[in-house]
Amino acid sequence: MEHSDIHKVLQQGIAAAKAAHGKQPLPPGASKDALQKRARQILRHVTELDPTNIQAWLWLSTVAEDNNERYFCLETVLVLDPDNRVALTGLDHLHRQAQVTDDDILPEGFAFDTPQESHPSSRYKRIKPTAATSAQTSPRSPVQTNRPQPQKSTGGCPFCRQPVSKIDTICPHCHLPLVVDCPECNTRIDVEWDSCPECHHPQGDYRQGAAYFTDLANDYRQHHRAKNAVEALRWAESIDPEQPGLHQRLGEVMADLGRTDEAVTILREAIEREPEESGLYLSLGHVLRQARHFTKAATTYVEAISRSPKSAEAHFALGDLYLERGKPKEATRYLAKAVRLAPQDGLAWARLGLAYDELQQLQPTINAYQQAVRLLSPELVEWKRVRQRLNVLSPDLPEGLVRGWPEFLRQAAGPILVCLLALLLDSGLRPWWIDWSGWLALLLAMCGAFLWVSATSLPQNPLVCLITNQQGFEALRARPVIAAVGIFFWLAALSIILLPIHQSLPETPF
């Protein structure tokens, strides 16, 4: 629908809402309830067509079926425009109304404790729908349509089970959050929801306690929201300070925020508690390297290797550091060990090739770069750099030659012609004198030449692609073995031709 058409539909909804509130004359035979329902349907349709239409959300809040839907509309407006005064005023009114409702349903003399500190990002208050309100919500309400249902909790704070107010965002008893920000779209949602009602991003299960907040922190880091990740890790720490890997993650996130000194302090304290955990030394080395303390970083990487000698990551980190500091000879030692421990690590192969390249060792450089090109994703910048350098060191044949019949026949014809010439000379240039064993040897030579060429210079020739698939032998790790088999077949054929089966060795003249 065009923007002008959406605007016309919006004006119809606004007119119906105004009439329902008595700001315009009622049409003949129409009631306020009917007009409210019509306005609600029109405005919901507009928000489905244009979810960013602030005016539609504001007017929809005036004809909402209940406070739950009204709160959702106003909060959506604040997500789109955080300084919208109309939405802020409406939410403030809802908060006061919710507080009055809480006071009405509580026993006489009971009062909630006031939390001493507020959530730093608790901009919006939290209103949980009551059972009665939820039962009256329309099936087409935007709060319920295609939205995940919350995990059931038996009243109060989902963590400590103590009573909380409907407007609390932090539990005043255990000081854990009652709402969190969605890592994907930043929508504020209850921790009891297992996925975001807006973008349907999975949120995890709050009943897992510290693990829930740790996973949430990892999710925040993947979406480059380090501050939220630190907050989630602090909550996990308050539940289970001894959770494995907690302080390592906290130190890494602090480093992401540029708070290097705090990160180093946290990681050193974690190392004192777990002195044999090599991952802590790796993380500390990364932080020190980021702070340009290269000597300390190298020492820390050595400590990690001493505690985990088979850690490919530790060997790679130290080799990469040496390479960065202009020491390719030392780098090759650790990078070669890294690729032996993790032969599928394309980045390690790329770094090893770079180290060999700086040492001007041509063939090892080409071999390492070829492995890197095979293992890395073509979308990575590192792959493009390696591919460009490899084209300089070992230029590839044009695509037409690599996959064309002429080049394949030219290269395969060489070994075959050698055997054919030997066969003709052996028969005195009389083809009709050639024994059946000679023709069999020539067939074996053709097979050997095919395997030889296909496994070395033309792994994507048309014949091998026809037999296997479009990739041919390009991605096959057993290419050296196939080439060796082809050479063996060719040598066997040549031996049969030069020494026929029924012919005895010539006698010596003395």
C-alpha angles and dihedrals in degrees: 000000000000121000091247091054091050089051091053092051089048091053090052090053092047091050091051091048092050091049091049090054093047096251090120132032114274115248114247112280094007126125129208092246092052091048092049091051092048092047090048092052093048095046093047088053090052092051089051091052094043113017091182096059102119094186091056092050092049094050091044088057089059093058099033117139095233144355091269092062091040090053091049092052094049093045090051089054090053091051088055095038114015092189098051104137096199092056093044091051092047093050091048089054090050091050092054091046091050091050091053090050090052091051091050095054098042122094117262112278094016118126134172119244113250111236114243094218132029130219107268091227098036093123095144125048123234122242116182115200117246120231092255093050093048091051091055096048113117117248087238094052111130088231092064106025109108092338127136117250120241121252109257119255126181100242134292125030110001090223107041098016091227117141116268135182120254090241096053118112094179123044107245090212107046096016092227120138122266091192131035135188118255108245091219106045103008093238113155110238138167116269087233091070113094093205138019113271090215107045098010091233108163113252103186131232116303090203089075089074114197093013089058092057092042091055089045090053091051089051091051091051092052088055092047095248101133096164092058089046092055090050092050092049091051089054090049089050091053090055100041117004090180096057109137114255094006098119092041090058091044091053092048092050091049088054089051088057091051093249093132099162092053090047092052091048093050093047094046090052089049090051090053089055095043107024094169097053105109093192090067091055090050093052091046090050091052091051093048091048090050088053089050094246090137099166092051090045092053091049090050092050090051088053089052091051092048090055095042110024092176095053107122090189092058093049090047093050093052093044092048090050091052089048091052091050092053098257104123095162093059090040094057091056094059098032091053088053090048093055091047090054094041109023092173094060103110094184091056090052090050092052091046090052090051091052092050089046091056089049088051094236100150106189097043088048092053093046093050093046091049090054090048092051090050095049104035124080113255088228093067122097089225091058091053092049092050092045091051093049092045091054088057095047097040113012114211123229115256115273092249092057095043093055100027130103098229096062092042093051091045094054096040093046093065099068091037094053091050090058092042092052091049089050093051093047090049090054094047092252089297108122092190089064093059111116122229089253089061093055089047090052090051090052089050089050091053091051091048092048091051093052092043095053095039093054097045124026103005110033090156100047116146095252096053091043088053092051099041117014141292092287095055113186093330096109096031114118093200094066094115090054092050091049090051091051090050093051090048091052091049094049090047090052092049090049092052091050095048094043111034117206097242096042120096124216114269115263118247115247092233 
